[in-house]
Amino acid sequence: MSSGSPLEAPIGFSRACRVGNHIAIAGTAPIKDGQTAYPGDVYLQTRHCLEISMKALADAGGQAKDVVRTRIMLTDIKRWEEAAKAHGEFFADIRPVCTFVEVSGFINPEWLVETEVDAIATE
């Protein structure tokens, strides 16, 4: 499933892939209208990434309740609580397994976070 990103074809990836009832959503960066969304704000960038992922999940026929794993990658792990706040707004009642990791950087240095989501569609 394509997001329409111009990077998909040259890199060879898709925003989401569904095989049977398994749905995987690729690393999602905080991009809005081709620009970095909410520069400097980990909470809003995380929220935006998860909104993009939830749309991809819905496009693949899944729902938030189907999410079984999330990965939150941060350039500064000391800011994990800001990302966790956004994560909790989506998943407090669902409680998928979740990993927060620090990375040395992303393609764009303005990105403070990227997210990945895995789901198993139940309907």
N, C-alpha and C positions, 0 to 999 in steps of 0.2 A: 504494500500500500504506500503510495507516494504522498509526500507532503507538498510536492511542487518545488522543493529546494533545488537550485541549480547545481548543488554539489552532489546530488544523488547519482546521476549518471557517471560523471568522471570517477567518483570514488567507488561506485558500485554498491550502494546500500539503499535501503528503504526505511521510511519512518517506522513502519510496523510490518510485521509478517505474521500471518496466521497459518498454522498447520493443524488441521483438525480443530480441537478446542483450545490449543495452546496459542497464545498471542504474546509476541515479544515486541517491545517498543524500544527503539534505538536510543542511544544517548541523545538527550534533548537539551539544547542550549537555549538561553533566554534571548531569543530573537523575535522582534516584532517589526514588521514592515521593512525587513532587511537590515535593521539596526539593532544594537544591543538594547534590550528593554531594561529599564530601571538601573542604570549604571550606579555601582557602589552599594546597592541594596540587596543583600543576600536573601532576606525574607521575600521581597517582591519578585526577585529573579527566580527563586525556587517555586513560588506560587505560579508564576507564568509558565515555567517548564512543565509543571504538573498539569496545568490547564491544557497545554498543547498535547501532552500525553493522554489525557482523558478524552480529548477529541479523537485522537488516533485510535484509542481503545474502542470508542463508540463506533467509529468508521469500520472497525474490524469486527463489529458485532458483539463487543464485550461491554461490561459495566464495571463501575468502580468496585463493586462487591466481589468481582472476579479476580481482583489483583491479589497475587500470592507473594510477590517479591518486589522490592524497590531498592534502588541503589542511588545514593546521593553522594556526588563527588564534589568536593569543595577545594578551592585553592588555599583556604585558610581554615583549618579544622577548629580553630578557636571560636569560629563563628557558627558552629554546628547548631546551637540552640535557635538561631534565627531561621535556619533551614528546617529544623525540627518543628518549629511552630507552624510553618506552612504545611509540612507533611501531615501533621496532626489534624489540620483543618480538613484534609481530604480523607484521612485513613484512621482517625481515632476509633471509630466503631468497627472497622474492617480488620485492622491490625495485621497487615501482611508482615512477613519477615522483612527486615530493613537493615541496610548497611550504610554507614557514613564513612567515607574515606577521604583522605587528603591526597590531592594530586599536585604535580608541580606546575601545571598550567593547562590551558585549553588553546584551541586554534586562535581565538581572539582573546587578548589579555583582559578585556573588559568583562568577560564572562567569569563570574565568581563561582558558578555552580552548573552542573549538568545532572540530569536525572535519567535513570533507566527504569522501566516497568515491565514486569512479566505477569501474565494473567492466564487463568484457565477458565474459559467461558463455560458457564453452566446452563445456558439457554441457547 
